[in-house]
Every structure is written in C-alpha cells, then in structure tokens.
Amino acid sequence: MKGQPKTTRYSSPASTWPIYSGVSRIPPPPPKLTRRLTPQALALLDRYQWLDLHKPRFLRSIPTGCSWGWYRTPCLPPMHIMTGDHRHRERYLIYLERNGRRTFEPDGKIPAAILDPIHEFLADNSNRWNVETDWGRTLLGLGLIHLIRQPPCVDIVDYAGRPEEYRVHVDFSEAMPGADWSDLRPVDIALNEGWCAIELYPEKPNWDREHFHLPAEIWGLLSWSSGQRNDF
C-alpha cells in the first residue's frame, strides 16, 4: 500500500442500530447431557456448534474461559463481538462501531473481570486491526459492501441495502498525487475479499496492483504494529 488516500465521510441516513436478538441459530445441547460431559468435551462441543455460524477465528480465552465472536449469517450491524463459549454464550455483547466511527461500548453491564481483559486486548492496534479485517471479510462475503466507482475516486457503501447503510468517499489521487490516473477505469477498481481491500488494476500481475485496506478507509488508519495502542 502506498500512502493513505484522503477520505470524506458522508452522514449516515439512519443511525438507529439494532440490538442483537440473542436468539441462537443452533439450539444448545440438553442440560442433562452437558452435566455429564467433561470440560474438554464441552470445549470441543462449543467449537463445532459455532464453527459454521461464527467468525472464522475466535478470540479465545480473553479472559480464560471466555471466547468472543459473531454470527456470520445474519451478520447484524454495527460491528460487534459477543461471547460464544458454552458458559457465557450470548450473555455479553460489545459494540465496536457507532455511526461509522470506532468505539468500545458494552451492551449493558459486564463484570470487570471479563470486560477489562477484552478492552485491554482490543486497545492494542494490531489486535483491533485483525478483528476489523475479519469483520470486513464477513461483510464482503455477504455482499454488504459495494463500490460506486468514479475514477480516481470511489464511494464505499457499507452495510449496503440495510437501514444502517452509510458511505465513505475515498480519493486515491491523494495517496499518490504524482501518479497519472487518466487510464484508471471503473472496471479497474475491485474488491478483494482475501485481502479485505480495494484493489486497483486486478487484471495486472500481483506486484503491479495497488491495495487499500477497507477497514482503514471505512474507520480510519490504524497501525498494525504490536504495542501500538488506542483506547476508544
């Protein structure tokens, strides 16, 4: 990635965010069964119960015995994490976005023994970067991010088609002011789900393409170096 393009944020047409329903998509096992299972068996059961519906990678053991993730279908805005382990399943919810801006907002009261470790974890920018990248990939996989191409600019439509939809305007010429953008066509601007990025010139070899990290364009630039902190 070369530089950081200038972004202009539009106001959201709707700012009423839905509260997570908390209704499980997979019913929990019968209590009589879980009482007879060992902790190792319960952990294995949790893993396979949530594998198809939650994010590809859990935030596990933050703190010990408490894991976080989100449903992939449906993926309800705004960006959030919720507990998904057997003991705390859907009990605690934290919003990581509000009206297109980063935040850290617990939904209701969460014990400090659980809240403080996850807050400390996400205050590290490298961890936050990874979570936002996974969230962006989830949205791309569900078709909830669209592009309106106007070279050398693009409008990112986040949560496309939902009441919470909003747009972010990105001007690529600000990232490389000396570049010649006269040959950039709308077809040369694409979304790359694997990289969670806007990709310029997707038909060219990999080394000739330009990539702009979607979370950085939507929510602002974060350093992904470990130890960089930002207390939201």
Secondary structure, 3 states (H helix, E strand, C coil): CCCCCEEEECCCCCCCCCCCCCCCCCCCCCHHHHHHCCHHHHHHHHHHHHCCCECCCCECCCCCCCCEECECCCCCCCCEEEECCCCCCCCCEEEEEECCEEEEEECCCCCHHHHHHHHHHHHEHHHHHHHHHHHHHHHHHCCCEEEEEECCEEEEEECCCCCCCEEEEEEHHHCCCCCCCCCCCHHHEEEECCCCEEEECCCCCHHHCEEEEHHHHHHCCCCCCCCCECCC
